[in-house]
Structures are given as structure tokens and as C-alpha cells.
Amino acid sequence: MEKKALNFKDGIILFCCVLIMALTMGIVNMVLSIFFPIVSVDLGVSRPSFALTGTITALSSMVAALFWGFFYGKNAIQKPMIIGMAALGISFFGLQASQNLFHFYLLSLFIGLIYSGVSIIPVSTIVTRHFTHNTGFALSLALAGSGLGAMVLNPIVNTIVNTQGWRAGYQLLAIVVLAVALPSAILVTHLVRDEIQARPITVFDKAEKVANPYWKSSWFWAFLFAGLLAGLTGAGTLANLPGYMKDLHFSVSRISFVTSAYAASMIVGKFTLGFLYDRLGAKKATLIAGGLFILSMIFMILIKATPFLILMLICLGMGVSIGTVSLTWMTNYFFGKENYSKYYGSVQFSNSLGIAVGVPMISLMLESSGNFALIWLLIALLGLLMITLFLYSIKQNQKQRSIEIVAEAELA
């Protein structure tokens, strides 16, 4: 693949995307849970009742992803993203002023509806349209922002919430979104606006004009189901890892260390996987990432021994990156940059559905079964099925591409 050095403008675009992901996905997916125990006590409600706010946000964002993907596929990104980012920041101010559980439920629903429209869908769309070279690296760098945001904000927010109260914590989140994420969204959408409009459309970007629409192809549905399995196995594993370690009688300090270590491992894993997609292509990079995920489940059984714990963290970092880097890279590879947003909404929906199913399912399995090894082996088998579906999708898509090239040549 032809290499092209990144210039200063590219660096600014990527920096803005990292900040946006850190202060949207990083906050919503990884920071808001800090508030659960303290706010529930203050409101006088059970922790599961308040934790339902996270479920409401996840489900509403899952459904909204279909709308945002289709919307950005036909409309400009700039104004909706800027308005949505401002609304997200104001929503955190709303959480800070909330007086009862109903207020939190209502605002959580609103946050979920706008969240997909200001985070991974527009960010990955911007990256795939702007970076025609080194796309995998650019995607992995931008998407790593969510993990970086969590690493930086988690200890800060946790300290503020425990010393100054939860309202001050929400206030901080509102300020950083409005003071950092909003200007970043304004700048990056301005920088890429003209280039997106001026970029020529290739034969692959006109794929919908051929006689075989994607939704009629078996590989399309195999790809969506693989995305669902990526969410189920990846997020389900990560969400339940602390509880699993507690069941193995790990100390609190060791659990905390491992939690931080796998966050760092995912950042490195995303960078590495993006590099592999750029250098090795779809099949080889997917095989490597999938193989490492399956290995991580084997090592998960043996994590009482420190060497296997380290190996598990190394393998898991790249393995779970399939749910972000692989899905975004392959969506661009399958559908082209002009159709990316439209179809990534469906991909994000399937992945979010897998997360919604996988987290409670694996939690229930670990809680109700004393045979942990069998559970992790089952997840490894689901990982094998996921990789098989990805490879099938790649193979069948390449066949369809060949047919489309012939059809376009005959029409020319």
C-alpha cells in the first residue's frame, strides 16, 4: 500500500478527534458509572435503580445510531455535530441540577439520543473520508481517545465526587465538554468540510447503483452478526473482569492495577491493530486480532498465575479492539467513504445490541456457574464464530466487488 506522511493539518484533525472521543465515548461509557454508588445513596434509591440510567443511555444510543448513520450519510456533519456537542454539555449541567430519579432517567434518554451523533459515527466518518492513506492508523489513534479520556478523567472525577460531591463532578464534565470537546468539533468539521465535498467518488463508492444491494447479500448480514458478537464477547468480558477477579479472591489493589493495565493495553492494541490493517490488509489483520482474543480467553482461565495474567492482558488489548478498529476499518473497506456513515449506523446498532446482551449474560453465567473455565471456553468459541463470519464477509465482499467492477466497465 502506498505510504503518505501525515502533515500538520492531519495532526490537528486527529488531535481534535482524540479529544472528542475522550470527552464523549470516554465519559459516557467509562466515567459516568463512578456516580452510581454515591448518587443512589444521596437520592435514597437502590444502586440497580440508578444504574438503570446507564441502560437507558445505552439502549437509546443504540437505536439512535441507525438514525445518525443514515442522516450523516446524506447530510453535512458540521452543524448537527456542533449543536449535539453543545446539547451534551448542557445535559451534564442538567444532571448536576437533577433532584430525583425521574430527572436522571429523562436526561439519560436524551444523552443516549445525541451521543451517537457526536462520537464514534461522525468521528470515524471524518477520519475515513479525510485519510485515504494510513486509514487504519488514523482510526486507531482517534478511537484510542476514549480510553485515554477514561484514564485521565476517572481519577480526577472520582476524587471530586468523593471530596466535593457528585454535583461538582457532573459540573466538571459539563465544563470540559463545552470548553474542549465543542471547540474541537467546530475546528475539525471546519477543516474537513471542503475536502469532503471535493473528493472524487470511486467505482466502489457507487456500489448501491449495481443490481445487487448490500442488504440482499449474505456477507452483509454475516458482517452485522460478527459485529454483534464483537460487542457481546469484548464488552461482556471487560465489564465482568473485575467481578471475576474478585471471585478469584484478588486483592482490591491488584484488581485496580489490572483494570488500569487493560485500559492501557487496549490503547496499545488499537494502535497496533490499525497499523496491521494498513500493512497486512483485512484477512491477515482480522485473523491475528481474532486469534489473540481466543488466546486471551484461554489465559483468562489461568490468571491466578502472574505470567498468564500478563499474557491475557497483552492478548485482550488487541482482541477487544475488533469491536472498534476492525468494525470501522471494514465498514470503510466494504462500503466506501461516501456510504460509510449510512452503513456504520447499522454496524454500530448491531455492536451495541451485542454489548447490551453480553454484559448481563456473561455476568449471569459467572454468577450462577462454578465452572469459570467452561464459560471462558464458550466465549472463546463465540470469538471463533465471530472471526469466521468476518472472514466470510471479506471473501464474499471481494467477489461482489469483482462483479461490480465488470458491471461498471460494461456500463461505461
C-alpha positions in Angstrom: 0.0 0.0 0.0 1.3 3.5 -0.9 2.5 5.4 2.2 1.9 9.1 2.7 3.3 11.1 5.6 0.9 12.9 7.9 1.1 16.7 7.7 0.4 19.4 10.3 -3.3 19.7 9.3 -3.7 15.9 9.6 -2.2 16.1 13.1 -4.7 18.8 14.1 -7.6 16.8 12.7 -6.5 13.7 14.6 -5.9 15.6 17.8 -9.4 17.1 17.7 -10.8 13.6 17.0 -8.9 12.2 20.0 -10.3 14.9 22.3 -13.8 14.4 21.0 -13.7 10.7 21.6 -12.1 11.2 25.1 -14.9 13.6 26.1 -17.8 11.7 24.6 -17.3 8.0 24.5 -14.8 8.1 27.3 -17.2 9.9 29.6 -20.4 8.1 28.7 -19.0 4.6 28.5 -16.3 4.7 31.2 -16.7 7.7 33.6 -20.4 8.0 34.4 -20.5 4.7 36.3 -18.4 6.4 39.0 -21.5 8.3 40.1 -23.7 5.2 40.6 -23.0 4.4 44.3 -22.8 8.0 45.6 -25.8 9.4 43.8 -28.0 6.4 44.6 -27.3 6.9 48.3 -27.9 10.6 48.1 -31.3 10.2 46.3 -32.3 7.3 48.6 -32.7 4.8 45.8 -31.2 1.4 45.2 -28.0 1.2 43.2 -29.6 -1.0 40.5 -32.4 1.6 40.1 -29.9 4.3 39.5 -27.6 2.1 37.4 -30.6 1.8 35.0 -29.6 5.2 33.8 -26.7 3.6 32.0 -29.0 1.0 30.4 -31.3 3.8 29.2 -28.4 5.7 27.7 -27.1 2.5 26.0 -30.4 1.4 24.5 -31.4 4.9 23.3 -27.9 5.5 21.7 -28.2 2.0 20.1 -31.5 2.9 18.4 -30.3 6.5 17.6 -27.2 5.1 15.8 -29.4 3.9 13.0 -30.8 7.5 12.5 -27.4 9.2 12.8 -25.7 6.8 10.4 -28.4 7.4 7.8 -28.5 11.1 8.5 -24.8 11.7 8.1 -24.8 9.5 5.0 -27.0 12.1 3.3 -26.3 15.4 5.1 -23.3 17.5 6.2 -21.8 16.7 9.6 -20.8 20.2 10.8 -24.0 21.8 12.2 -25.6 18.7 13.7 -22.4 17.7 15.4 -21.7 21.2 16.9 -25.3 21.5 18.1 -25.3 18.0 19.5 -22.0 18.6 21.4 -23.4 21.8 22.9 -26.5 19.8 23.9 -24.4 17.1 25.5 -22.5 19.6 27.7 -25.8 21.3 28.7 -27.2 17.8 29.6 -24.4 17.3 32.1 -25.3 20.6 33.7 -28.8 19.2 33.8 -27.6 16.1 35.7 -25.9 18.4 38.1 -29.2 20.1 38.9 -31.3 16.9 39.0 -33.4 16.4 42.1 -35.0 12.9 41.6 -34.6 9.7 39.7 -37.0 10.6 37.0 -34.8 13.6 36.1 -31.9 11.3 35.7 -33.9 8.8 33.6 -35.1 11.6 31.3 -31.7 13.2 30.8 -30.1 9.8 30.3 -32.5 9.1 27.5 -31.6 12.5 25.9 -27.9 11.9 26.3 -28.3 8.5 24.6 -30.2 10.0 21.6 -27.5 12.6 20.9 -24.4 10.6 22.0 -24.1 8.5 18.8 -24.4 11.7 16.7 -21.3 13.4 18.3 -19.0 10.5 19.0 -17.9 7.4 17.0 -20.1 7.8 14.0 -19.1 11.4 13.0 -15.5 10.9 14.1 -14.9 7.7 12.2 -16.7 9.3 9.2 -14.4 12.3 9.3 -11.3 10.0 9.6 -12.3 7.6 6.8 -13.1 10.4 4.4 -10.1 12.5 5.1 -7.4 9.9 5.4 -7.2 7.9 2.2 -3.8 6.6 3.3 -2.9 5.2 6.7 -6.6 4.9 7.4 -6.2 2.1 9.9 -3.6 4.0 11.9 -5.7 7.2 11.8 -8.8 5.3 13.0 -6.9 3.5 15.8 -5.4 6.8 17.0 -8.8 8.6 17.0 -10.7 5.7 18.7 -8.0 5.4 21.3 -9.2 8.7 22.6 -12.0 7.0 24.5 -9.5 5.0 26.6 -7.2 8.0 27.1 -10.1 10.1 28.3 -11.1 7.4 30.8 -7.5 7.1 32.1 -7.2 10.8 32.7 -10.8 11.6 33.9 -11.5 8.6 36.1 -9.2 9.5 38.9 -10.0 13.2 38.7 -13.8 12.8 38.7 -13.5 10.1 41.4 -11.6 12.5 43.6 -14.0 15.4 43.0 -17.1 13.2 43.6 -15.7 11.9 46.9 -14.5 15.3 48.2 -16.8 17.9 46.7 -19.9 15.9 45.9 -21.5 14.4 42.8 -22.9 17.7 41.6 -19.4 19.1 41.3 -18.4 16.0 39.3 -21.2 16.5 36.8 -20.4 20.2 36.6 -16.8 19.3 35.7 -17.9 17.0 32.9 -20.2 19.8 31.5 -17.4 22.3 31.5 -14.8 20.1 29.8 -17.3 19.1 27.1 -18.3 22.7 26.4 -14.7 24.2 26.8 -12.8 21.4 25.0 -15.0 19.0 23.0 -17.2 21.7 21.5 -14.3 23.8 20.1 -12.7 20.6 18.9 -15.9 19.7 17.0 -16.1 23.2 15.5 -12.5 23.2 14.4 -12.3 19.7 12.9 -15.6 19.9 11.0 -14.4 23.2 9.5 -11.0 21.7 8.5 -12.5 18.7 6.6 -15.7 20.3 5.2 -14.2 21.5 1.8 -12.1 18.4 1.3 -15.0 16.0 1.8 -17.1 17.9 -0.8 -14.2 18.0 -3.3 -13.1 14.3 -3.0 -13.9 12.3 -6.2 -16.2 9.3 -5.9 -14.7 6.0 -6.9 -16.3 2.9 -8.5 -16.6 1.3 -5.1 -18.4 4.4 -3.7 -21.1 3.8 -6.3 -21.9 0.3 -5.1 -25.5 0.9 -4.4 -26.1 1.6 -8.1 -25.5 -2.0 -9.1 -28.2 -4.6 -9.2 -27.2 -6.5 -6.0 -27.9 -4.2 -3.0 -25.9 -4.9 0.1 -28.8 -5.9 2.2 -29.6 -8.7 -0.2 -26.1 -10.2 0.3 -25.3 -12.9 2.8 -22.0 -11.3 3.7 -23.7 -8.1 4.8 -25.7 -9.9 7.4 -22.7 -12.1 8.4 -20.8 -8.8 9.0 -23.5 -7.4 11.2 -23.8 -10.6 13.2 -20.0 -10.6 13.6 -20.3 -7.0 14.9 -22.9 -8.2 17.4 -20.6 -11.0 18.6 -17.7 -8.5 18.9 -19.8 -6.4 21.3 -21.1 -9.4 23.2 -17.7 -11.1 23.7 -15.5 -7.9 24.1 -17.6 -5.6 26.2 -19.1 -8.6 28.1 -15.6 -9.7 29.1 -14.2 -6.3 30.0 -17.3 -5.4 32.1 -17.1 -8.6 34.1 -13.4 -8.9 34.5 -13.3 -7.0 37.9 -16.0 -9.2 39.3 -14.3 -12.4 38.0 -11.1 -11.3 39.7 -13.0 -10.7 42.9 -14.4 -14.2 42.7 -10.8 -15.4 42.4 -10.0 -13.5 45.6 -7.8 -10.9 44.0 -7.0 -8.0 46.4 -8.6 -4.6 45.8 -5.2 -3.1 44.9 -4.5 -5.9 42.4 -7.9 -5.5 40.8 -7.3 -1.8 40.5 -3.9 -2.3 38.9 -5.3 -4.9 36.4 -8.2 -2.5 35.5 -5.7 0.3 34.7 -3.4 -2.2 32.9 -6.1 -3.5 30.5 -7.1 0.1 29.7 -3.5 0.8 28.7 -3.4 -2.5 26.8 -6.4 -1.5 24.8 -4.8 1.7 23.7 -1.7 -0.1 22.5 -3.8 -2.8 21.0 -5.8 -0.2 18.9 -2.7 1.4 17.6 -1.2 -2.0 16.7 -4.3 -3.3 15.0 -4.8 -0.1 13.0 -1.2 -0.5 11.8 -1.7 -4.1 10.9 -4.8 -3.3 8.8 -2.8 -0.7 6.8 0.1 -3.1 6.3 -1.4 -6.5 6.0 -5.0 -6.0 4.8 -8.3 -7.2 6.0 -7.9 -11.0 6.2 -4.5 -11.2 8.0 -5.1 -8.4 10.5 -8.5 -9.9 11.4 -7.0 -13.3 11.8 -4.3 -12.0 14.1 -6.7 -10.0 16.3 -9.2 -12.8 16.5 -6.5 -15.3 17.3 -5.3 -13.1 20.1 -8.8 -12.7 21.5 -9.3 -16.5 21.6 -5.8 -16.9 23.3 -6.8 -14.3 25.9 -9.8 -16.4 26.9 -7.5 -19.4 27.4 -5.2 -17.3 29.5 -8.2 -15.9 31.4 -8.7 -19.4 33.0 -5.1 -19.2 34.4 -4.8 -15.6 35.5 -4.1 -16.6 39.1 -0.6 -17.1 37.9 1.0 -13.7 37.1 2.7 -14.7 33.8 -0.7 -15.8 32.4 -2.3 -12.6 33.7 0.2 -10.6 31.8 -0.3 -12.7 28.6 -4.1 -12.3 29.0 -3.8 -8.5 29.2 -1.5 -8.3 26.2 -3.8 -10.5 24.0 -7.0 -8.9 25.2 -5.8 -5.4 24.4 -5.8 -6.2 20.7 -8.5 -8.8 20.8 -11.3 -6.5 22.1 -10.2 -3.7 19.6 -12.0 -5.7 17.0 -15.2 -4.0 18.3 -13.9 -0.6 17.4 -10.9 -0.6 15.0 -11.9 -3.7 12.9 -15.6 -2.6 12.6 -14.8 0.9 11.5 -12.0 -0.1 9.1 -14.0 -2.9 7.5 -17.1 -0.7 7.2 -15.0 1.7 5.2 -13.4 -1.2 3.2 -16.8 -2.7 2.4 -18.9 0.3 1.6 -16.5 3.1 0.7 -16.2 6.5 2.2 -19.3 8.0 0.6 -21.5 5.3 2.0 -19.6 4.9 5.3 -22.0 6.8 7.6 -25.1 5.3 6.3 -24.0 1.7 6.9 -21.9 2.3 10.0 -25.1 3.3 11.8 -26.3 -0.3 11.3 -23.0 -1.7 12.3 -23.0 0.3 15.5 -26.5 -0.8 16.2 -25.6 -4.5 16.0 -22.4 -3.9 18.1 -24.4 -2.0 20.8 -27.0 -4.8 20.8 -24.2 -7.3 21.4 -23.0 -5.2 24.3 -26.5 -4.9 25.8 -26.8 -8.7 25.7 -23.3 -9.7 26.5 -22.7 -7.7 29.7 -25.6 -9.2 31.7 -25.4 -12.6 30.0 -21.7 -13.2 31.0 -22.3 -11.7 34.4 -25.2 -14.2 35.0 -23.1 -17.1 33.7 -20.2 -16.2 36.0 -22.5 -15.7 39.0 -24.6 -18.9 38.5 -21.9 -21.3 37.4 -18.9 -22.5 39.5 -17.1 -23.7 36.3 -15.3 -20.5 35.2 -13.1 -22.4 32.7 -16.2 -23.6 30.8 -17.6 -20.1 30.5 -14.4 -18.6 29.1 -14.0 -21.5 26.7 -17.6 -20.8 25.5 -16.7 -17.2 24.9 -13.6 -18.3 23.0 -15.9 -20.4 20.7 -18.1 -17.4 20.2 -14.9 -15.5 19.3 -14.0 -18.2 16.7 -17.5 -17.9 15.2 -17.1 -14.1 15.1 -13.8 -14.4 13.2 -15.3 -17.0 10.8 -18.1 -14.6 10.0 -15.7 -11.7 9.4 -13.6 -13.8 7.1 -16.7 -15.0 5.2 -17.8 -11.4 4.8 -14.4 -10.3 3.5 -14.3 -13.2 0.9 -17.8 -12.7 -0.3 -17.4 -8.9 -0.5 -14.3 -9.3 -2.6 -16.3 -11.5 -5.0 -19.1 -8.9 -5.2 -16.5 -6.1 -5.8 -15.2 -8.1 -8.8 -18.8 -8.3 -10.2 -19.4 -4.6 -9.7 -16.2 -3.7 -11.5 -17.3 -5.7 -14.5 -20.8 -4.2 -14.4 -19.4 -0.7 -14.2 -17.0 -1.4 -17.1 -19.8 -2.6 -19.2 -22.0 0.4 -18.5 -19.1 2.8 -19.2 
